[in-house]
Amino acid sequence: MAKYRRKVCSYCKEKIKPDYKEVSLLKKFTSEKGKIIPRAKNGLCAKHGRLLSTAIKRARYMALMQYTAKVK
């Protein structure tokens, strides 16, 4: 049986909240196609996972982020 180390929430570690105005930080938690990466993969706690998804949705609504990737 392989043991793995559990990821630590980056927002809890730095004691900050996700904000919709920090687009460069929010882009780390979206895939190439623009989908929000699930909490289990990005290592956030439940509280910050919910706040992050709300911040991404607000940034999209305010046209700071794209909903989808550009089609070539």
C-alpha positions as CSV (number, residue, x, y, z in Angstrom):
1,M,0.0,0.0,0.0
2,A,1.4,3.3,-1.0
3,K,1.0,6.2,1.4
4,Y,0.7,9.7,0.0
5,R,1.1,13.1,1.6
6,R,-2.1,15.1,1.7
7,K,-2.0,18.5,0.0
8,V,-2.2,21.6,2.2
9,C,-4.7,24.3,1.3
10,S,-2.6,27.2,-0.2
11,Y,-5.2,29.8,1.0
12,C,-5.1,28.5,4.6
13,K,-1.3,28.4,4.5
14,E,-1.1,32.1,3.4
15,K,-4.2,33.2,5.4
16,I,-5.8,35.0,2.5
17,K,-9.2,34.8,0.8
18,P,-9.8,34.2,-3.0
19,D,-10.8,37.5,-4.7
20,Y,-12.3,37.9,-8.1
21,K,-9.9,40.8,-8.9
22,E,-6.8,38.6,-8.7
23,V,-7.2,37.0,-12.2
24,S,-3.7,35.7,-12.5
25,L,-4.2,33.7,-9.2
26,L,-7.6,32.4,-10.3
27,K,-6.2,31.2,-13.7
28,K,-4.1,28.6,-11.8
29,F,-7.3,26.9,-10.7
30,T,-8.9,26.6,-14.2
31,S,-8.0,24.1,-16.9
32,E,-6.8,25.0,-20.4
33,K,-10.4,24.9,-21.7
34,G,-11.6,27.2,-18.9
35,K,-13.2,24.7,-16.5
36,I,-12.8,25.0,-12.8
37,I,-10.5,22.3,-11.5
38,P,-12.1,20.2,-8.7
39,R,-11.1,20.6,-5.1
40,A,-9.6,17.1,-4.8
41,K,-7.1,17.8,-7.6
42,N,-6.0,21.3,-6.6
43,G,-5.7,20.6,-2.9
44,L,-8.0,23.3,-1.4
45,C,-10.1,22.8,1.7
46,A,-13.9,22.8,1.4
47,K,-14.3,26.4,2.6
48,H,-11.7,27.9,0.2
49,G,-12.9,25.6,-2.6
50,R,-16.4,27.1,-2.4
51,L,-15.0,30.7,-2.2
52,L,-12.7,30.1,-5.1
53,S,-15.5,28.8,-7.4
54,T,-17.6,31.9,-6.5
55,A,-14.7,34.2,-7.2
56,I,-14.1,32.6,-10.6
57,K,-17.7,32.9,-11.5
58,R,-17.7,36.6,-10.4
59,A,-14.6,37.3,-12.5
60,R,-16.3,35.7,-15.5
61,Y,-19.4,37.8,-15.0
62,M,-17.4,41.0,-14.8
63,A,-15.5,40.0,-18.0
64,L,-12.1,39.7,-16.3
65,M,-11.9,36.0,-17.3
66,Q,-13.2,34.0,-20.2
67,Y,-15.8,31.4,-19.9
68,T,-14.1,29.1,-22.4
69,A,-10.9,28.8,-24.3
70,K,-10.5,30.5,-27.7
71,V,-11.5,28.3,-30.6
72,K,-8.9,28.3,-33.4
